[in-house]
Amino acid sequence: MNKKITSIMQYLQGMEIIESDLMDKVLALTAKYDYTRYKEKDVENALGTEVLSVADFAALLSPAASSYLEPMARKAKLETRKHFGNSVSLFTPLYISNYCENNCVYCGFNCQNKIQRGKLSLTEIENELKTIARTGLKEILILTGESRQQSAVAYIGEAVRLAKKYFSTIGIEIYSLNTDEYSYLQQCGADFVSVYQETYNPESYEKSHLNGPKRIYPYRFNAQERAIRAGMRGVSFGALLGLDDFRKDAFAAGVHAYLLQQKYPHAEISFSVPRLRPYINRADNNPKNVHEPQLLQVMLAYRLFMPFAGITISTRESARFRDNVIGMAATKISAGVKVGVGGHDTEAKGDEQFEISDPRAVDAIHQMILAQGMQPVYTDYIRL
């Protein structure tokens, strides 16, 4: 799409508009969030509270909580063990296409970037799935670039049907869909939908998404709710930390997930915490001071605010950091990751979305989890 959209709030033809007040609530609460006003006493009160309020969550994300990472980590570890035991789930992503219609300034798949584009045939998808399944993994995350033309819903549905033959849990991370489209993919076998708002600040969102369907802020914001209404078992939330003020973005993502959980108590909620990474044509990105201590603070705040929520730690982060946060806050870790198109069965057909930091294979991650006295989990769900 070459035509620039004048307003990020203007829906495009074919985009479903649902009745929901979640976006207005999240934006109102985030606008009021001044993390500089929180003091050490606020953090201590939050740590002494059994069930955290939104205000407690806000305190744990504030700079005042930076010196409380150790007590936050101790409490988070107890909460993680209480709700998830000593288990750590494993999965891997499979990129089946990297064609994209969006001009997003931070992404390697940006439609303006001169990269090698590729798309797997259904035969190639099945070969990739077979190869991944031989590692023992039972959970797969299917990803595409955001192009309806190159990665139609029917194509993604066929990929999901193939994945259902080899995997017990299937997630999708694709462009935003209407409710009936999510329902179709759920019927094909998809369980979870991951959609990341990237930044919740509308002004920054507009500057980061120059054109393409992803530019439409409310349509993307309401994607998780449409997915839950369509029957998906769970949804994931997150912001691309470093794209804007990471504390406010982390707060907004947490409140978004919290309010949706209240509205749909049956939904399984999880978080991802991606940071900006170097990528093709843009290795000098500015992560706005989101270093590992800040990333850890965000993860701990999520765990204490929503103890039942899953937290995924991806290969954007170093092996050392990933090893340290599983069992403390993270409940799911990726392994044997390739972020180009394909690459598990044969050489990748398309360029990577970003550079990974932890290339370890499934066996290595498995052994690391065991060495920490925890249990690698390959499936916790049986299809009937």
Buried (B, 14 or more C-beta within 10 A) or exposed (E): BEEEBEEBEEBEEEBBEEEBEBBEEBBEBBEEBEBEEBEEEBBBEBBEEEEBEBEBBBBBBBEBBEEBBEBBBEBBBBBBBEBBEEBBBBBBBBBBBBBBBBBBEBBBBBBEBEBEBBBBEEEBBBBBBBBBBEBBBBBBBBBBBBBBEBBEBEBBBBBBBBBBEBBBBBBBBBBBBBBEBBBBBBEBBBBBBBBBBBBBBBEBBBBBBBBBBBBBBBBBBBBBBBBBBBEBBBBBBBBBBBBBBBBBBBBBBBBBBBBBBEEBEEBBBBBBBBBBBEBBEBEEBEBBEBEBEBBBBBBBBBBBBBBEBBBBBBBBBEBEBBBBBBBBBBBBBBBBBBBBBBBBBEEBBBBBBBBBBBEBEBEBBBEBBEEEEBEBBBBEEEEE
